[in-house]
Amino acid sequence: MSYPTYTRTSIAMLFDQIVVITWRNMLRNVRLPQLLVFATIQPVMFLLLFNYVFGGAITLGGARGGDYIDFLVPGLLAQTSVFGATQTTLGLTEDLASGTIDRFRSLPIARVAVLAGRTVSDVMRNAFVVMLMLTVGVVLGFDLRGSILEGAAAVALVLAFGFAFSWVMATVGLTVKNPEAAQAAGFLVAFPLTFASSVFVPTSSMPSWLQHFTDHQPVTVLVNAVRGLMAGTSTASDIGLAFAWIGAILVVFVPIAVAAYRRAAQ
């Protein structure tokens, strides 16, 4: 079995292809601004709803984060990265249904460039939503007790996780193919991971049998790392575990998504 040889020229061409497809996907947000508007309204509504409606009834106990707004904002940033990744599912299925993927196949474009262009553009949209969430959080009283550098590291960690999770959602979208079914399937993956986690409440408030899952699943690990960075109490083990999950997701799902793309486009 022979493997392709990657030269400096081919890597540069792959990078150019990713940039072009990323730009093409980002232009869609400009042409259809309602997509960006609704992508930002939902996480802001979650922030307002949980802070003002449920926040007074939630006891933090010994959890890190202090006041509920300080506990909630890092968790919602992680949730935003996961929910934002579901847009990868919808975007790919729409491209499949509209024949755009078939058009890409007729061009000398690497398969991975199409998927990378989609996931990178979704991360850039996530970056806008995350910064908006942080701004609204500060207005509501969120206190960044860590340094500016730690805050920037927390945002970078959230975006890196969103990029990795986009490859999971790409696999879902390329497997289901139908846009309506793909949207439902994406939320079936995202909802258990975000709600059965430490995003909204400490996991110690959950039944012991559920804690075994919530304490070790990737979203809780991400939230613990982001919350620690923003509170100035981060530990190397929390950050290391978060990067371990990001690396594991990429190692497993990038080749699976590329294989699913190959089958879906045939």
RACORDA-V503379 format. One record per run of one state. SS is the DSSP state (~ for helix, > for strand, _ for the rest). FROM is the first residue (numbers start at 1). TO is the last residue. Records with the same first field share a line. If there is no record, write none. Layout:
# RACORDA-V503379
SS=FROM-TO ; FROM-TO
This chain:
# RACORDA-V503379
_=1-7 ; 32-32 ; 58-67 ; 99-99 ; 106-110 ; 141-147 ; 177-178 ; 196-202 ; 206-207 ; 215-217 ; 232-235 ; 265-266
~=8-31 ; 33-57 ; 68-98 ; 100-105 ; 111-140 ; 148-176 ; 179-195 ; 203-205 ; 208-214 ; 218-231 ; 236-264
